[in-house]
Amino acid sequence: MSLPSAASSAAARPQLTTDRLVLRPWTIAEAAAVSGDGRSAQWADDFPADGDRVIAGLLERHPGWLGEHGHRLVVERAGGLVVGSIGLFWPPTGGSVEIGYGIVASRRGLGYATEATRALTEFALGAPGVHTVTAGAELSNPASLRVLEKAGFRLTATEDGVARYVITDADRPRR
């Protein structure tokens, strides 16, 4: 299975900007570097984390995840370093899409995960046909649970050590 070219892939996906972050599309070269244990001067010292390696491998098998609503790298605006990744597991099913995220250990506790989750959730809920964003977090990871709660998600269930969260279009704060 071939992936779209880096130029067409990046052009098709808008980057999202928050106060402190840029959520920009992965490139094919970055996914290959992460999968192949490469390094970039644009990466935080502890990027990629295990979850980023998993996503890089999945991008090779699911080229659609490189589309407009696909996975993004989390980049600090101040220094331009990649500090994590976030993405939507596209396409939606019945108007629902799942979000997943990870921030490297050296940048945890700064609110980056919440900031990125809010931005990508807002983007997802603005996509045609999407009215719900879901997420799962292990009960043994209280920081991830707090991220979802701070981002406005509601706990809907816990099962097998995983908390399931949801936010709908109706839950969004109106501006």
C-alpha positions in Angstrom: 0.0 0.0 0.0 1.5 3.3 -1.0 1.1 6.6 0.9 0.2 9.9 -0.6 3.2 12.2 -1.4 4.4 14.3 1.5 3.4 17.5 -0.4 -0.1 16.4 -1.2 -0.6 14.9 2.3 0.5 18.1 4.1 -1.4 20.4 1.8 -4.7 18.6 2.3 -4.6 19.0 6.1 -4.8 22.3 7.8 -2.6 22.9 10.8 -4.3 24.0 14.0 -2.8 26.7 16.1 -3.4 27.3 19.8 -1.8 29.8 22.2 1.3 27.6 22.7 1.1 24.9 20.1 0.8 24.0 16.5 -0.9 20.8 15.6 0.5 20.0 12.2 0.2 17.0 9.9 2.8 14.2 10.0 4.8 13.9 6.9 5.5 10.5 5.4 9.2 11.1 6.0 8.6 11.8 9.7 6.5 8.6 10.1 9.3 6.7 8.4 11.9 8.3 10.7 9.9 7.4 13.8 9.3 3.9 12.6 13.0 3.5 11.8 14.3 5.0 15.0 15.5 8.1 13.2 16.2 11.5 14.9 15.5 15.1 14.0 16.8 18.3 15.5 13.2 19.4 15.5 12.2 16.8 18.1 12.3 17.1 21.8 15.0 14.8 23.3 12.4 12.3 24.4 10.3 12.3 21.2 9.1 9.8 19.9 7.5 8.1 22.8 6.2 4.5 22.4 2.7 5.7 21.4 4.2 7.9 18.6 6.0 4.8 17.3 2.7 2.9 17.2 1.0 5.7 15.3 3.9 6.0 12.8 3.5 2.3 12.1 -0.3 2.6 11.7 0.1 5.5 9.3 1.9 3.2 6.9 -1.1 0.8 7.1 -3.9 3.4 7.1 -3.0 6.1 4.6 -6.5 7.7 5.2 -5.3 8.7 8.6 -3.0 11.2 6.8 -6.1 12.9 5.4 -7.6 16.3 6.4 -8.9 14.9 9.7 -6.0 12.6 10.4 -3.1 12.5 12.9 -1.0 15.5 13.8 2.3 16.2 15.6 2.2 18.5 18.6 4.7 21.3 18.2 5.7 24.0 20.7 5.2 27.4 19.0 8.0 29.0 21.1 10.8 26.6 20.0 9.4 24.6 17.2 10.1 21.2 18.8 7.8 18.2 18.3 6.6 17.2 21.8 3.9 14.6 21.0 1.1 13.6 18.7 -2.6 13.7 18.6 -5.1 12.4 16.1 -8.6 11.3 15.1 -9.3 7.8 14.2 -11.1 8.6 10.9 -13.5 8.0 9.3 -16.4 8.6 11.8 -18.8 5.8 12.5 -22.4 6.9 13.0 -21.3 10.5 13.5 -18.7 9.6 16.1 -14.9 9.7 15.9 -12.3 8.8 18.5 -9.4 11.0 19.6 -6.0 9.8 21.0 -3.0 11.8 22.2 0.3 11.7 23.9 2.8 14.2 25.1 6.5 13.3 25.9 7.4 13.0 29.5 9.6 16.1 29.5 6.6 18.3 28.6 3.9 16.7 30.7 2.2 18.8 33.4 2.3 21.9 31.2 -1.3 21.6 30.0 -0.2 20.8 26.4 -2.4 17.6 26.2 -5.5 19.5 27.3 -4.8 22.4 24.9 -4.2 20.1 22.0 -7.2 18.0 22.8 -9.5 21.0 23.0 -8.3 22.3 19.6 -8.6 19.0 17.8 -12.0 18.2 19.4 -13.3 21.6 18.2 -12.0 20.9 14.7 -13.5 17.4 14.7 -16.9 18.6 15.8 -16.9 21.1 13.0 -16.3 18.4 10.4 -19.3 17.4 8.3 -21.3 14.5 9.8 -19.4 14.5 13.1 -21.5 15.2 16.3 -19.5 13.1 18.9 -15.9 12.7 19.9 -15.0 9.8 22.1 -11.8 8.9 24.0 -10.5 6.2 26.2 -8.0 6.4 29.0 -6.6 3.8 31.3 -7.8 4.1 34.9 -4.2 3.7 36.0 -3.3 7.0 34.2 -5.0 9.7 36.2 -3.2 12.5 34.3 -4.9 11.4 31.1 -8.3 11.2 32.8 -7.8 14.8 34.0 -6.9 15.9 30.4 -10.2 14.6 29.1 -12.2 16.2 32.0 -10.5 19.5 31.6 -11.1 19.4 27.8 -14.9 19.1 28.5 -15.4 15.3 28.0 -17.9 13.4 30.2 -17.2 10.0 31.7 -19.7 7.5 30.3 -18.4 4.1 31.4 -15.5 2.2 32.9 -14.7 -1.3 31.8 -11.6 -3.6 32.0 -9.5 -0.8 33.5 -10.4 1.8 30.8 -12.6 4.9 31.3 -14.6 5.9 28.3 -15.3 9.6 27.7 -17.5 11.5 25.2 -18.2 15.1 24.1 -20.9 16.0 21.7 -21.7 19.0 19.6 -24.3 20.0 22.2 -21.7 19.9 25.0 -19.5 22.5 23.3 -19.3 25.9 24.9 -20.9 28.5 22.6 -18.9 31.6 21.9 
